[in-house]
Amino acid sequence: MFDVVREVVKWNTVRENTDYNKKLEYRMLLEELDEYLGAKTKVDQADGLADIIFVAIGSLFKLTGSEEKTAAILQIVCNANNQKGNKKDADGKIIKPMHFIHPEELIELVFDTK
């Protein structure tokens, strides 16, 4: 199976693109979001969404400094989202259940590990 985290980490590492700069990461994500918003075709929309994911994973890798921590945080967030059911708000967004366990505490543990 395709390992997107590994591929993004490799891409950034080969290019010595590993320094985290919050403002730069924001600008790159905003640029990709703007491209997605302006996309007219499904192909361009798919490319835009994939670029957003690529940049976001790269940003997370630079923040954590570790492929393993990046993957662990993504897994924690997926696990948290899996707690959600099928209920949606008026706009169609899946809503958190009453006893939703937020991922921040577990993410903090990832940063505390060496």
VENURNOR-V353804 format. One record per residue. N is the residue number from 1. RES is the residue in one letter. SS is DSSP state (hx for helix, st for strand, lp for the rest). Layout:
n: (N | N)
res: (RES | RES)
ss: (SS | SS)
This chain:
n: (1 | 2 | 3 | 4 | 5 | 6 | 7 | 8 | 9 | 10 | 11 | 12 | 13 | 14 | 15 | 16 | 17 | 18 | 19 | 20 | 21 | 22 | 23 | 24 | 25 | 26 | 27 | 28 | 29 | 30 | 31 | 32 | 33 | 34 | 35 | 36 | 37 | 38 | 39 | 40 | 41 | 42 | 43 | 44 | 45 | 46 | 47 | 48 | 49 | 50 | 51 | 52 | 53 | 54 | 55 | 56 | 57 | 58 | 59 | 60 | 61 | 62 | 63 | 64 | 65 | 66 | 67 | 68 | 69 | 70 | 71 | 72 | 73 | 74 | 75 | 76 | 77 | 78 | 79 | 80 | 81 | 82 | 83 | 84 | 85 | 86 | 87 | 88 | 89 | 90 | 91 | 92 | 93 | 94 | 95 | 96 | 97 | 98 | 99 | 100 | 101 | 102 | 103 | 104 | 105 | 106 | 107 | 108 | 109 | 110 | 111 | 112 | 113 | 114)
res: (M | F | D | V | V | R | E | V | V | K | W | N | T | V | R | E | N | T | D | Y | N | K | K | L | E | Y | R | M | L | L | E | E | L | D | E | Y | L | G | A | K | T | K | V | D | Q | A | D | G | L | A | D | I | I | F | V | A | I | G | S | L | F | K | L | T | G | S | E | E | K | T | A | A | I | L | Q | I | V | C | N | A | N | N | Q | K | G | N | K | K | D | A | D | G | K | I | I | K | P | M | H | F | I | H | P | E | E | L | I | E | L | V | F | D | T | K)
ss: (lp | lp | lp | hx | hx | hx | hx | hx | hx | hx | hx | hx | hx | hx | lp | lp | lp | lp | lp | lp | lp | hx | hx | hx | hx | hx | hx | hx | hx | hx | hx | hx | hx | hx | hx | hx | hx | hx | lp | lp | lp | hx | hx | hx | hx | hx | hx | hx | hx | hx | hx | hx | hx | hx | hx | hx | hx | hx | hx | hx | hx | hx | hx | hx | lp | lp | hx | hx | hx | hx | hx | hx | hx | hx | hx | hx | hx | hx | hx | hx | hx | lp | lp | lp | lp | lp | lp | st | lp | lp | lp | lp | lp | st | lp | lp | lp | lp | lp | lp | lp | lp | lp | hx | hx | hx | hx | hx | hx | hx | hx | hx | lp | lp)
